[in-house]
Amino acid sequence: MRVAGWNNGSPGRTGAGYGIRIVRNDRDRYLQKVWDSVVIELEGDETVTINLSQSFWRGCIELRSARIGKWMIERGLAPWPKGSPPELELEPITDREFRLRCI
């Protein structure tokens, strides 16, 4: 599925304030409300576990992680010009596990 980079408006160089935004239809198709968290394998790097809060299911459809932010910074994907976040691919691997990669 295609996802977009996300930031909170004041992200830091450490990666804090970054994450990825998932379209609601993809969230509902690929993620399950019974999951407390998901594991994301970062292309060419490590894995990160991200907790899924109740607000994720109510409308805040971002997976927020300083490690994802650092990964984007290291690849020159962040910071980005206002209104032009990078597009990424989030590939389902198994239940609760996904692979994030550059397009």
Biopython code that builds the backbone (N, CA, C, O; Angstrom):
import numpy as np
from Bio.PDB.StructureBuilder import StructureBuilder

atoms = [
    (1, "MET", "N", (0.837, -1.180, 0.000)),
    (1, "MET", "CA", (0.000, 0.000, 0.000)),
    (1, "MET", "C", (0.878, 1.237, 0.000)),
    (1, "MET", "O", (1.974, 1.233, 0.560)),
    (2, "ARG", "N", (0.400, 2.276, -0.619)),
    (2, "ARG", "CA", (1.124, 3.553, -0.625)),
    (2, "ARG", "C", (0.799, 4.317, 0.646)),
    (2, "ARG", "O", (-0.359, 4.401, 1.055)),
    (3, "VAL", "N", (1.822, 4.869, 1.263)),
    (3, "VAL", "CA", (1.667, 5.713, 2.439)),
    (3, "VAL", "C", (2.466, 6.987, 2.197)),
    (3, "VAL", "O", (3.267, 7.060, 1.265)),
    (4, "ALA", "N", (2.247, 7.974, 3.029)),
    (4, "ALA", "CA", (2.967, 9.244, 2.895)),
    (4, "ALA", "C", (3.694, 9.563, 4.187)),
    (4, "ALA", "O", (3.247, 9.191, 5.272)),
    (5, "GLY", "N", (4.814, 10.253, 4.064)),
    (5, "GLY", "CA", (5.496, 10.749, 5.243)),
    (5, "GLY", "C", (4.571, 11.698, 5.992)),
    (5, "GLY", "O", (3.725, 12.357, 5.388)),
    (6, "TRP", "N", (4.733, 11.763, 7.290)),
    (6, "TRP", "CA", (3.924, 12.642, 8.141)),
    (6, "TRP", "C", (4.843, 13.314, 9.143)),
    (6, "TRP", "O", (5.820, 12.722, 9.603)),
    (7, "ASN", "N", (4.517, 14.569, 9.479)),
    (7, "ASN", "CA", (5.201, 15.200, 10.615)),
    (7, "ASN", "C", (4.206, 16.033, 11.394)),
    (7, "ASN", "O", (3.137, 16.379, 10.891)),
    (8, "ASN", "N", (4.562, 16.348, 12.612)),
    (8, "ASN", "CA", (3.654, 17.057, 13.513)),
    (8, "ASN", "C", (3.741, 18.573, 13.393)),
    (8, "ASN", "O", (3.146, 19.289, 14.198)),
    (9, "GLY", "N", (4.467, 19.067, 12.411)),
    (9, "GLY", "CA", (4.609, 20.508, 12.230)),
    (9, "GLY", "C", (5.890, 21.063, 12.813)),
    (9, "GLY", "O", (6.322, 22.149, 12.428)),
    (10, "SER", "N", (6.502, 20.345, 13.729)),
    (10, "SER", "CA", (7.789, 20.785, 14.290)),
    (10, "SER", "C", (8.673, 19.566, 14.569)),
    (10, "SER", "O", (9.076, 19.338, 15.710)),
    (11, "PRO", "N", (8.972, 18.785, 13.527)),
    (11, "PRO", "CA", (9.799, 17.591, 13.722)),
    (11, "PRO", "C", (11.246, 17.965, 14.033)),
    (11, "PRO", "O", (11.708, 19.060, 13.710)),
    (12, "GLY", "N", (11.941, 17.038, 14.662)),
    (12, "GLY", "CA", (13.329, 17.286, 15.032)),
    (12, "GLY", "C", (14.319, 16.483, 14.217)),
    (12, "GLY", "O", (13.941, 15.557, 13.500)),
    (13, "ARG", "N", (15.587, 16.841, 14.328)),
    (13, "ARG", "CA", (16.652, 16.131, 13.608)),
    (13, "ARG", "C", (16.860, 14.708, 14.130)),
    (13, "ARG", "O", (17.466, 13.872, 13.460)),
    (14, "THR", "N", (16.352, 14.447, 15.329)),
    (14, "THR", "CA", (16.485, 13.113, 15.907)),
    (14, "THR", "C", (15.473, 12.134, 15.326)),
    (14, "THR", "O", (15.564, 10.929, 15.560)),
    (15, "GLY", "N", (14.503, 12.654, 14.563)),
    (15, "GLY", "CA", (13.438, 11.817, 14.025)),
    (15, "GLY", "C", (12.135, 11.981, 14.772)),
    (15, "GLY", "O", (11.083, 11.561, 14.290)),
    (16, "ALA", "N", (12.192, 12.591, 15.950)),
    (16, "ALA", "CA", (10.971, 12.827, 16.720)),
    (16, "ALA", "C", (10.016, 13.715, 15.924)),
    (16, "ALA", "O", (10.442, 14.647, 15.242)),
    (17, "GLY", "N", (8.739, 13.418, 16.017)),
    (17, "GLY", "CA", (7.737, 14.215, 15.313)),
    (17, "GLY", "C", (7.435, 13.733, 13.913)),
    (17, "GLY", "O", (6.697, 14.393, 13.182)),
    (18, "TYR", "N", (7.996, 12.582, 13.514)),
    (18, "TYR", "CA", (7.750, 12.018, 12.187)),
    (18, "TYR", "C", (6.992, 10.693, 12.282)),
    (18, "TYR", "O", (6.864, 10.096, 13.351)),
    (19, "GLY", "N", (6.507, 10.269, 11.147)),
    (19, "GLY", "CA", (5.833, 8.985, 11.025)),
    (19, "GLY", "C", (5.335, 8.820, 9.604)),
    (19, "GLY", "O", (5.829, 9.469, 8.682)),
    (20, "ILE", "N", (4.354, 7.948, 9.432)),
    (20, "ILE", "CA", (3.740, 7.744, 8.126)),
    (20, "ILE", "C", (2.223, 7.814, 8.266)),
    (20, "ILE", "O", (1.661, 7.420, 9.287)),
    (21, "ARG", "N", (1.578, 8.319, 7.229)),
    (21, "ARG", "CA", (0.122, 8.442, 7.204)),
    (21, "ARG", "C", (-0.440, 7.385, 6.262)),
    (21, "ARG", "O", (0.010, 7.226, 5.128)),
    (22, "ILE", "N", (-1.445, 6.664, 6.774)),
    (22, "ILE", "CA", (-2.099, 5.607, 6.005)),
    (22, "ILE", "C", (-3.495, 6.078, 5.616)),
    (22, "ILE", "O", (-4.193, 6.687, 6.426)),
    (23, "VAL", "N", (-3.898, 5.802, 4.398)),
    (23, "VAL", "CA", (-5.258, 6.122, 3.956)),
    (23, "VAL", "C", (-6.237, 5.240, 4.740)),
    (23, "VAL", "O", (-5.957, 4.065, 4.974)),
    (24, "ARG", "N", (-7.371, 5.794, 5.141)),
    (24, "ARG", "CA", (-8.339, 5.054, 5.951)),
    (24, "ARG", "C", (-8.726, 3.711, 5.348)),
    (24, "ARG", "O", (-8.788, 2.711, 6.063)),
    (25, "ASN", "N", (-8.987, 3.672, 4.052)),
    (25, "ASN", "CA", (-9.385, 2.413, 3.413)),
    (25, "ASN", "C", (-8.296, 1.354, 3.557)),
    (25, "ASN", "O", (-8.596, 0.184, 3.792)),
    (26, "ASP", "N", (-7.026, 1.762, 3.416)),
    (26, "ASP", "CA", (-5.920, 0.813, 3.593)),
    (26, "ASP", "C", (-5.782, 0.406, 5.059)),
    (26, "ASP", "O", (-5.518, -0.758, 5.360)),
    (27, "ARG", "N", (-5.960, 1.356, 5.962)),
    (27, "ARG", "CA", (-5.910, 1.026, 7.394)),
    (27, "ARG", "C", (-6.939, -0.065, 7.701)),
    (27, "ARG", "O", (-6.630, -1.056, 8.362)),
    (28, "ASP", "N", (-8.166, 0.135, 7.210)),
    (28, "ASP", "CA", (-9.236, -0.814, 7.494)),
    (28, "ASP", "C", (-9.030, -2.149, 6.790)),
    (28, "ASP", "O", (-9.491, -3.183, 7.273)),
    (29, "ARG", "N", (-8.349, -2.136, 5.666)),
    (29, "ARG", "CA", (-8.116, -3.369, 4.909)),
    (29, "ARG", "C", (-6.960, -4.200, 5.472)),
    (29, "ARG", "O", (-7.047, -5.427, 5.530)),
    (30, "TYR", "N", (-5.878, -3.532, 5.887)),
    (30, "TYR", "CA", (-4.657, -4.245, 6.250)),
    (30, "TYR", "C", (-4.368, -4.342, 7.749)),
    (30, "TYR", "O", (-3.562, -5.173, 8.166)),
    (31, "LEU", "N", (-5.013, -3.510, 8.558)),
    (31, "LEU", "CA", (-4.773, -3.535, 10.000)),
    (31, "LEU", "C", (-6.049, -3.962, 10.714)),
    (31, "LEU", "O", (-7.151, -3.769, 10.200)),
    (32, "GLN", "N", (-5.894, -4.535, 11.888)),
    (32, "GLN", "CA", (-7.040, -5.034, 12.634)),
    (32, "GLN", "C", (-7.142, -4.338, 13.985)),
    (32, "GLN", "O", (-6.139, -4.117, 14.664)),
    (33, "LYS", "N", (-8.375, -3.997, 14.363)),
    (33, "LYS", "CA", (-8.603, -3.295, 15.625)),
    (33, "LYS", "C", (-8.184, -4.099, 16.851)),
    (33, "LYS", "O", (-7.939, -3.520, 17.910)),
    (34, "VAL", "N", (-8.098, -5.399, 16.729)),
    (34, "VAL", "CA", (-7.695, -6.222, 17.873)),
    (34, "VAL", "C", (-6.193, -6.154, 18.138)),
    (34, "VAL", "O", (-5.738, -6.585, 19.198)),
    (35, "TRP", "N", (-5.414, -5.620, 17.195)),
    (35, "TRP", "CA", (-3.977, -5.505, 17.383)),
    (35, "TRP", "C", (-3.651, -4.339, 18.305)),
    (35, "TRP", "O", (-4.222, -3.256, 18.172)),
    (36, "ASP", "N", (-2.738, -4.560, 19.232)),
    (36, "ASP", "CA", (-2.246, -3.487, 20.103)),
    (36, "ASP", "C", (-1.099, -2.729, 19.455)),
    (36, "ASP", "O", (-0.838, -1.571, 19.779)),
    (37, "SER", "N", (-0.406, -3.416, 18.515)),
    (37, "SER", "CA", (0.762, -2.809, 17.881)),
    (37, "SER", "C", (1.017, -3.468, 16.535)),
    (37, "SER", "O", (0.430, -4.499, 16.205)),
    (38, "VAL", "N", (1.906, -2.849, 15.763)),
    (38, "VAL", "CA", (2.387, -3.429, 14.512)),
    (38, "VAL", "C", (3.913, -3.370, 14.532)),
    (38, "VAL", "O", (4.509, -2.553, 15.234)),
    (39, "VAL", "N", (4.526, -4.244, 13.754)),
    (39, "VAL", "CA", (5.980, -4.269, 13.620)),
    (39, "VAL", "C", (6.303, -3.855, 12.190)),
    (39, "VAL", "O", (5.782, -4.435, 11.236)),
    (40, "ILE", "N", (7.156, -2.860, 12.046)),
    (40, "ILE", "CA", (7.533, -2.376, 10.721)),
    (40, "ILE", "C", (9.025, -2.608, 10.517)),
    (40, "ILE", "O", (9.858, -2.158, 11.304)),
    (41, "GLU", "N", (9.337, -3.316, 9.449)),
    (41, "GLU", "CA", (10.720, -3.527, 9.043)),
    (41, "GLU", "C", (11.095, -2.359, 8.131)),
    (41, "GLU", "O", (10.461, -2.136, 7.099)),
    (42, "LEU", "N", (12.111, -1.631, 8.518)),
    (42, "LEU", "CA", (12.571, -0.489, 7.724)),
    (42, "LEU", "C", (13.555, -0.994, 6.685)),
    (42, "LEU", "O", (14.532, -1.661, 7.025)),
    (43, "GLU", "N", (13.305, -0.681, 5.426)),
    (43, "GLU", "CA", (14.145, -1.157, 4.324)),
    (43, "GLU", "C", (15.616, -0.903, 4.615)),
    (43, "GLU", "O", (16.022, 0.229, 4.877)),
    (44, "GLY", "N", (16.410, -1.971, 4.565)),
    (44, "GLY", "CA", (17.845, -1.849, 4.763)),
    (44, "GLY", "C", (18.251, -1.557, 6.192)),
    (44, "GLY", "O", (19.384, -1.147, 6.445)),
    (45, "ASP", "N", (17.331, -1.767, 7.138)),
    (45, "ASP", "CA", (17.630, -1.374, 8.510)),
    (45, "ASP", "C", (16.993, -2.359, 9.483)),
    (45, "ASP", "O", (16.955, -3.563, 9.228)),
    (46, "GLU", "N", (16.512, -1.853, 10.561)),
    (46, "GLU", "CA", (15.975, -2.636, 11.659)),
    (46, "GLU", "C", (14.449, -2.696, 11.630)),
    (46, "GLU", "O", (13.816, -2.237, 10.679)),
    (47, "THR", "N", (13.872, -3.263, 12.676)),
    (47, "THR", "CA", (12.424, -3.250, 12.830)),
    (47, "THR", "C", (12.065, -2.326, 13.982)),
    (47, "THR", "O", (12.863, -2.087, 14.888)),
    (48, "VAL", "N", (10.849, -1.816, 13.921)),
    (48, "VAL", "CA", (10.337, -0.948, 14.974)),
    (48, "VAL", "C", (8.913, -1.386, 15.282)),
    (48, "VAL", "O", (8.127, -1.669, 14.378)),
    (49, "THR", "N", (8.592, -1.438, 16.570)),
    (49, "THR", "CA", (7.235, -1.763, 17.005)),
    (49, "THR", "C", (6.516, -0.465, 17.331)),
    (49, "THR", "O", (7.031, 0.383, 18.060)),
    (50, "ILE", "N", (5.318, -0.323, 16.780)),
    (50, "ILE", "CA", (4.536, 0.897, 16.983)),
    (50, "ILE", "C", (3.194, 0.512, 17.602)),
    (50, "ILE", "O", (2.461, -0.315, 17.061)),
    (51, "ASN", "N", (2.890, 1.119, 18.735)),
    (51, "ASN", "CA", (1.610, 0.878, 19.393)),
    (51, "ASN", "C", (0.480, 1.547, 18.615)),
    (51, "ASN", "O", (0.645, 2.641, 18.076)),
    (52, "LEU", "N", (-0.656, 0.882, 18.567)),
    (52, "LEU", "CA", (-1.843, 1.419, 17.915)),
    (52, "LEU", "C", (-2.792, 1.924, 19.001)),
    (52, "LEU", "O", (-3.339, 1.142, 19.778)),
    (53, "SER", "N", (-2.975, 3.232, 19.039)),
    (53, "SER", "CA", (-3.828, 3.831, 20.064)),
    (53, "SER", "C", (-5.283, 3.850, 19.588)),
    (53, "SER", "O", (-5.567, 3.616, 18.413)),
    (54, "GLN", "N", (-6.181, 4.126, 20.502)),
    (54, "GLN", "CA", (-7.591, 4.274, 20.132)),
    (54, "GLN", "C", (-7.779, 5.426, 19.152)),
    (54, "GLN", "O", (-8.645, 5.357, 18.280)),
    (55, "SER", "N", (-6.980, 6.482, 19.282)),
    (55, "SER", "CA", (-7.108, 7.627, 18.370)),
    (55, "SER", "C", (-6.731, 7.244, 16.938)),
    (55, "SER", "O", (-7.212, 7.863, 15.989)),
    (56, "PHE", "N", (-5.872, 6.222, 16.770)),
    (56, "PHE", "CA", (-5.530, 5.741, 15.438)),
    (56, "PHE", "C", (-6.776, 5.246, 14.722)),
    (56, "PHE", "O", (-6.921, 5.432, 13.514)),
    (57, "TRP", "N", (-7.666, 4.624, 15.460)),
    (57, "TRP", "CA", (-8.892, 4.075, 14.861)),
    (57, "TRP", "C", (-9.990, 5.122, 14.752)),
    (57, "TRP", "O", (-10.934, 4.940, 13.983)),
    (58, "ARG", "N", (-9.890, 6.213, 15.501)),
    (58, "ARG", "CA", (-10.901, 7.264, 15.431)),
    (58, "ARG", "C", (-10.613, 8.288, 14.344)),
    (58, "ARG", "O", (-11.528, 8.999, 13.927)),
    (59, "GLY", "N", (-9.394, 8.390, 13.877)),
    (59, "GLY", "CA", (-9.139, 9.388, 12.847)),
    (59, "GLY", "C", (-7.710, 9.861, 12.706)),
    (59, "GLY", "O", (-7.357, 10.413, 11.665)),
    (60, "CYS", "N", (-6.874, 9.666, 13.712)),
    (60, "CYS", "CA", (-5.460, 10.046, 13.614)),
    (60, "CYS", "C", (-4.726, 8.874, 12.972)),
    (60, "CYS", "O", (-4.155, 8.038, 13.672)),
    (61, "ILE", "N", (-4.739, 8.813, 11.656)),
    (61, "ILE", "CA", (-4.302, 7.619, 10.929)),
    (61, "ILE", "C", (-2.802, 7.633, 10.616)),
    (61, "ILE", "O", (-2.367, 7.239, 9.533)),
    (62, "GLU", "N", (-2.034, 8.097, 11.593)),
    (62, "GLU", "CA", (-0.579, 8.104, 11.435)),
    (62, "GLU", "C", (0.041, 7.043, 12.333)),
    (62, "GLU", "O", (-0.416, 6.797, 13.449)),
    (63, "LEU", "N", (1.084, 6.430, 11.817)),
    (63, "LEU", "CA", (1.938, 5.578, 12.642)),
    (63, "LEU", "C", (3.141, 6.439, 12.986)),
    (63, "LEU", "O", (3.956, 6.739, 12.114)),
    (64, "ARG", "N", (3.263, 6.836, 14.234)),
    (64, "ARG", "CA", (4.273, 7.808, 14.661)),
    (64, "ARG", "C", (5.454, 7.107, 15.301)),
    (64, "ARG", "O", (5.299, 6.249, 16.171)),
    (65, "SER", "N", (6.648, 7.495, 14.846)),
    (65, "SER", "CA", (7.853, 6.855, 15.375)),
    (65, "SER", "C", (9.083, 7.691, 15.069)),
    (65, "SER", "O", (9.332, 8.051, 13.919)),
    (66, "ALA", "N", (9.851, 7.995, 16.108)),
    (66, "ALA", "CA", (11.113, 8.706, 15.901)),
    (66, "ALA", "C", (12.061, 7.869, 15.053)),
    (66, "ALA", "O", (12.849, 8.422, 14.285)),
    (67, "ARG", "N", (12.000, 6.556, 15.176)),
    (67, "ARG", "CA", (12.890, 5.696, 14.385)),
    (67, "ARG", "C", (12.546, 5.774, 12.907)),
    (67, "ARG", "O", (13.448, 5.788, 12.069)),
    (68, "ILE", "N", (11.255, 5.827, 12.566)),
    (68, "ILE", "CA", (10.866, 6.024, 11.161)),
    (68, "ILE", "C", (11.349, 7.389, 10.693)),
    (68, "ILE", "O", (11.827, 7.525, 9.567)),
    (69, "GLY", "N", (11.228, 8.398, 11.546)),
    (69, "GLY", "CA", (11.706, 9.732, 11.199)),
    (69, "GLY", "C", (13.199, 9.739, 10.922)),
    (69, "GLY", "O", (13.645, 10.321, 9.933)),
    (70, "LYS", "N", (13.968, 9.101, 11.780)),
    (70, "LYS", "CA", (15.420, 9.019, 11.588)),
    (70, "LYS", "C", (15.751, 8.289, 10.290)),
    (70, "LYS", "O", (16.655, 8.694, 9.559)),
    (71, "TRP", "N", (15.026, 7.226, 10.007)),
    (71, "TRP", "CA", (15.206, 6.462, 8.768)),
    (71, "TRP", "C", (14.947, 7.355, 7.554)),
    (71, "TRP", "O", (15.706, 7.312, 6.585)),
    (72, "MET", "N", (13.886, 8.162, 7.595)),
    (72, "MET", "CA", (13.600, 9.070, 6.477)),
    (72, "MET", "C", (14.690, 10.138, 6.345)),
    (72, "MET", "O", (15.104, 10.465, 5.233)),
    (73, "ILE", "N", (15.150, 10.677, 7.459)),
    (73, "ILE", "CA", (16.212, 11.688, 7.430)),
    (73, "ILE", "C", (17.485, 11.098, 6.826)),
    (73, "ILE", "O", (18.127, 11.732, 5.989)),
    (74, "GLU", "N", (17.850, 9.891, 7.246)),
    (74, "GLU", "CA", (19.071, 9.241, 6.746)),
    (74, "GLU", "C", (19.022, 9.001, 5.239)),
    (74, "GLU", "O", (20.065, 8.945, 4.589)),
    (75, "ARG", "N", (17.836, 8.861, 4.685)),
    (75, "ARG", "CA", (17.683, 8.614, 3.249)),
    (75, "ARG", "C", (17.378, 9.884, 2.452)),
    (75, "ARG", "O", (17.101, 9.821, 1.255)),
    (76, "GLY", "N", (17.431, 11.024, 3.118)),
    (76, "GLY", "CA", (17.188, 12.291, 2.430)),
    (76, "GLY", "C", (15.724, 12.543, 2.097)),
    (76, "GLY", "O", (15.413, 13.398, 1.268)),
    (77, "LEU", "N", (14.827, 11.804, 2.737)),
    (77, "LEU", "CA", (13.395, 11.964, 2.485)),
    (77, "LEU", "C", (12.773, 13.031, 3.374)),
    (77, "LEU", "O", (11.679, 13.519, 3.092)),
    (78, "ALA", "N", (13.463, 13.389, 4.440)),
    (78, "ALA", "CA", (12.960, 14.381, 5.385)),
    (78, "ALA", "C", (14.120, 15.283, 5.788)),
    (78, "ALA", "O", (15.264, 14.830, 5.824)),
    (79, "PRO", "N", (13.851, 16.536, 6.088)),
    (79, "PRO", "CA", (12.549, 17.186, 5.964)),
    (79, "PRO", "C", (12.166, 17.398, 4.498)),
    (79, "PRO", "O", (13.009, 17.328, 3.605)),
    (80, "TRP", "N", (10.902, 17.652, 4.275)),
    (80, "TRP", "CA", (10.395, 17.870, 2.922)),
    (80, "TRP", "C", (9.719, 19.233, 2.833)),
    (80, "TRP", "O", (9.346, 19.808, 3.855)),
    (81, "PRO", "N", (9.561, 19.752, 1.615)),
    (81, "PRO", "CA", (8.867, 21.030, 1.453)),
    (81, "PRO", "C", (7.416, 20.914, 1.946)),
    (81, "PRO", "O", (6.789, 19.866, 1.792)),
    (82, "LYS", "N", (6.903, 21.964, 2.523)),
    (82, "LYS", "CA", (5.544, 21.969, 3.055)),
    (82, "LYS", "C", (4.556, 21.476, 1.992)),
    (82, "LYS", "O", (4.544, 21.961, 0.860)),
    (83, "GLY", "N", (3.739, 20.513, 2.379)),
    (83, "GLY", "CA", (2.720, 19.982, 1.483)),
    (83, "GLY", "C", (3.208, 18.935, 0.507)),
    (83, "GLY", "O", (2.440, 18.490, -0.346)),
    (84, "SER", "N", (4.484, 18.520, 0.608)),
    (84, "SER", "CA", (5.049, 17.544, -0.338)),
    (84, "SER", "C", (5.758, 16.397, 0.392)),
    (84, "SER", "O", (6.957, 16.194, 0.204)),
    (85, "PRO", "N", (5.028, 15.653, 1.219)),
    (85, "PRO", "CA", (5.687, 14.540, 1.919)),
    (85, "PRO", "C", (6.076, 13.435, 0.944)),
    (85, "PRO", "O", (5.461, 13.291, -0.113)),
    (86, "PRO", "N", (7.085, 12.665, 1.293)),
    (86, "PRO", "CA", (7.495, 11.571, 0.411)),
    (86, "PRO", "C", (6.441, 10.467, 0.385)),
    (86, "PRO", "O", (5.756, 10.218, 1.378)),
    (87, "GLU", "N", (6.324, 9.812, -0.768)),
    (87, "GLU", "CA", (5.471, 8.630, -0.874)),
    (87, "GLU", "C", (6.340, 7.404, -0.631)),
    (87, "GLU", "O", (7.467, 7.317, -1.119)),
    (88, "LEU", "N", (5.803, 6.468, 0.124)),
    (88, "LEU", "CA", (6.517, 5.253, 0.485)),
    (88, "LEU", "C", (5.604, 4.059, 0.251)),
    (88, "LEU", "O", (4.400, 4.212, 0.045)),
    (89, "GLU", "N", (6.187, 2.878, 0.287)),
    (89, "GLU", "CA", (5.433, 1.637, 0.142)),
    (89, "GLU", "C", (5.464, 0.903, 1.475)),
    (89, "GLU", "O", (6.534, 0.673, 2.039)),
    (90, "LEU", "N", (4.284, 0.534, 1.979)),
    (90, "LEU", "CA", (4.168, -0.257, 3.197)),
    (90, "LEU", "C", (3.570, -1.605, 2.807)),
    (90, "LEU", "O", (2.380, -1.712, 2.511)),
    (91, "GLU", "N", (4.409, -2.616, 2.814)),
    (91, "GLU", "CA", (4.027, -3.933, 2.314)),
    (91, "GLU", "C", (3.695, -4.877, 3.466)),
    (91, "GLU", "O", (4.524, -5.069, 4.356)),
    (92, "PRO", "N", (2.499, -5.471, 3.470)),
    (92, "PRO", "CA", (2.182, -6.474, 4.492)),
    (92, "PRO", "C", (3.067, -7.707, 4.305)),
    (92, "PRO", "O", (3.238, -8.188, 3.185)),
    (93, "ILE", "N", (3.628, -8.215, 5.401)),
    (93, "ILE", "CA", (4.460, -9.421, 5.356)),
    (93, "ILE", "C", (3.689, -10.580, 5.985)),
    (93, "ILE", "O", (3.486, -11.616, 5.352)),
    (94, "THR", "N", (3.266, -10.399, 7.227)),
    (94, "THR", "CA", (2.432, -11.365, 7.941)),
    (94, "THR", "C", (1.486, -10.560, 8.821)),
    (94, "THR", "O", (1.489, -9.330, 8.774)),
    (95, "ASP", "N", (0.675, -11.246, 9.625)),
    (95, "ASP", "CA", (-0.173, -10.515, 10.569)),
    (95, "ASP", "C", (0.690, -9.600, 11.430)),
    (95, "ASP", "O", (1.676, -10.029, 12.029)),
    (96, "ARG", "N", (0.299, -8.339, 11.476)),
    (96, "ARG", "CA", (0.966, -7.320, 12.294)),
    (96, "ARG", "C", (2.353, -6.923, 11.825)),
    (96, "ARG", "O", (2.968, -6.048, 12.434)),
    (97, "GLU", "N", (2.870, -7.535, 10.761)),
    (97, "GLU", "CA", (4.215, -7.191, 10.293)),
    (97, "GLU", "C", (4.182, -6.615, 8.890)),
    (97, "GLU", "O", (3.510, -7.131, 7.997)),
    (98, "PHE", "N", (4.935, -5.515, 8.718)),
    (98, "PHE", "CA", (4.962, -4.786, 7.457)),
    (98, "PHE", "C", (6.395, -4.401, 7.127)),
    (98, "PHE", "O", (7.252, -4.352, 8.009)),
    (99, "ARG", "N", (6.650, -4.129, 5.856)),
    (99, "ARG", "CA", (7.956, -3.652, 5.406)),
    (99, "ARG", "C", (7.756, -2.261, 4.791)),
    (99, "ARG", "O", (6.931, -2.089, 3.893)),
    (100, "LEU", "N", (8.508, -1.282, 5.273)),
    (100, "LEU", "CA", (8.460, 0.073, 4.735)),
    (100, "LEU", "C", (9.653, 0.291, 3.823)),
    (100, "LEU", "O", (10.794, 0.024, 4.200)),
    (101, "ARG", "N", (9.381, 0.775, 2.623)),
    (101, "ARG", "CA", (10.488, 1.002, 1.682)),
    (101, "ARG", "C", (10.219, 2.231, 0.831)),
    (101, "ARG", "O", (9.086, 2.692, 0.694)),
    (102, "CYS", "N", (11.293, 2.736, 0.270)),
    (102, "CYS", "CA", (11.213, 3.864, -0.653)),
    (102, "CYS", "C", (10.624, 3.371, -1.971)),
    (102, "CYS", "O", (10.806, 2.217, -2.359)),
    (103, "ILE", "N", (9.932, 4.249, -2.634)),
    (103, "ILE", "CA", (9.354, 3.915, -3.943)),
    (103, "ILE", "C", (10.371, 4.249, -5.022)),
    (103, "ILE", "O", (10.102, 4.049, -6.206)),
]
sb = StructureBuilder()
sb.init_structure("model")
sb.init_model(0)
sb.init_chain("A")
sb.init_seg("    ")
for serial, (resi, resn, name, xyz) in enumerate(atoms, 1):
    if name == "N":
        sb.init_residue(resn, " ", resi, " ")
    sb.init_atom(name, np.array(xyz, "f"), 0.0, 1.0, " ", f" {name:<3s}", serial, name[0])
structure = sb.get_structure()
